[in-house]
Amino acid sequence: MTASTKKMPSKASPTRREPLSHERIELAALVLIDMEGLEGFSVRKLGEMLGCEAMSIYHHFHSKAHIIDALVDRLVSRVSIPSHDLDSVKRIRGLANGWRNMARQNPRFFPVLSLHRLNSEVGVTFLNEIMLTFRAAGLERERAARLFRVMNYYLMGAALDEISGYAKGPSSLNPISDGDLALKFPDIADAGEFFAPEQFDQTFELGLDLLMEGAGLLGPAQ
């Protein structure tokens, strides 16, 4: 090759697309639901976000329902499980607050999760931790089972109320004025300051205290 011979530039390598995986699809699905809600979620839109055809996603998940199942398991598995070395009260608080934090971090998906039966192995593993905690506290089987259900009511209701409930729900087309509220319903008006979002933490902890008092694990809540 002579000095005047020019070396041909090599063809640029095409950008390599990150391969699809269950984890990548699930994480993208959570982002899409967070942006558009479940009503705006579809496998086609998920494919657009991932830069692939919907059919490619169906190679990993047979249907949209299978994706929802996987998201439920993913979020439930994120709830931290307190050490079994802790006493029952601390474990219950840890499980309850872990669940609440998961719900608040995923407000667009949690309403779906709240109606989803946790009967996969991941879901039952989490539920089993609650039951084990009540039994370890010395509660007999019926008492433990009923308190298990009561805790379920409380955690689901509290989370739904905080992320999409009363404060964010539709209002009456003819709401009472602040003046009439204070005049006709002074006790409701006076309590209003304790209904604000910055009061949620203290109210949630009071609810846990009452639940554990009812279970005989705490003295009377103050």
C-alpha positions, -999 to +999 in steps of 0.1 A: +000+000+000+015+033-010+016+064+012-011+080-009-035+051-004-063+062+020-076+038+045-113+034+042-132+044+073-148+014+091-185+012+092-199+023+126-212-005+147-250-003+152-261+007+187-268-025+206-302-025+221-304-038+257-321-072+255-355-077+270-358-094+303-385-099+329-369-073+351-366-047+323-402-052+312-415-050+348-396-019+356-407-002+324-443-012+331-442+004+366-429+037+350-456+036+324-484+030+350-469+058+372-472+082+342-505+072+327-523+050+353-535+015+347-562+029+324-535+042+301-514+010+303-512-014+273-487-039+260-484-018+228-475+013+248-450-007+268-434-019+236-431+016+224-414+026+256-390-004+254-384+002+217-398-032+206-429-048+192-456-059+216-451-095+203-416-094+218-430-088+252-454-117+248-424-140+245-418-132+282-453-127+295-483-145+279-507-116+286-512-082+302-527-101+332-494-120+336-475-086+337-498-073+364-492-105+384-455-100+381-458-064+392-478-074+423-450-099+432-423-074+426-438-047+448-448-071+476-412-085+476-399-049+481-416-047+515-388-052+541-393-080+565-382-071+601-358-094+619-374-123+638-351-113+667-373-082+673-402-083+697-437-087+682-447-051+685-416-039+666-422-065+640-458-055+635-448-019+632-421-028+607-444-048+585-471-022+586-449+007+578-431-013+551-464-020+534-476+016+537-443+029+522-446+005+493-482+017+486-472+054+488-443+049+465-466+033+439-499+053+441-511+046+405-506+008+408-515+002+445-553+003+440-549-027+416-526-045+441-550-038+470-577-059+452-553-086+440-553-118+460-518-124+474-519-161+467-486-164+448-457-177+468-443-142+471-476-129+484-482-158+508-447-154+521-454-118+531-488-127+547-472-156+566-448-131+582-478-113+597-494-145+609-461-157+624-458-125+643-492-128+659-486-164+668-451-156+682-468-130+704-487-158+721-521-153+704-542-185+700-551-195+665-586-179+662-575-147+678-544-146+655-565-152+624-590-125+633-563-099+641-546-109+608-578-099+590-582-067+610-546-057+602-554-064+565-584-041+567-564-014+583-534-015+560-554-016+528-578+011+540-552+035+553-530+032+522-559+037+498-571+067+518-537+083+518-529+079+481-563+083+465-590+086+491-611+113+508-587+142+504-582+135+466-617+122+458-644+140+439-662+168+458-699+175+460-711+198+433-726+219+461-700+219+489-708+235+522-689+268+527-662+271+553-684+296+571-714+273+573-692+244+582-678+263+612-713+275+622-733+243+617-707+216+623-681+232+646-666+199+658-658+188+622-644+223+614-623+222+646-608+188+637-598+198+602-562+205+611-557+169+620-569+156+587-541+172+567-514+150+549-487+162+574-508+145+601-510+111+584-480+096+601-492+103+636-527+090+628-513+059+612-492+051+643-523+057+666-542+032+645-514+006+650-514+013+687-552+007+689-548-025+668-521-039+691-539-028+722-569-048+710-546-077+704-533-074+740-498-065+730-499-030+743-514-011+772-542+014+765-533+040+738-531+075+749 
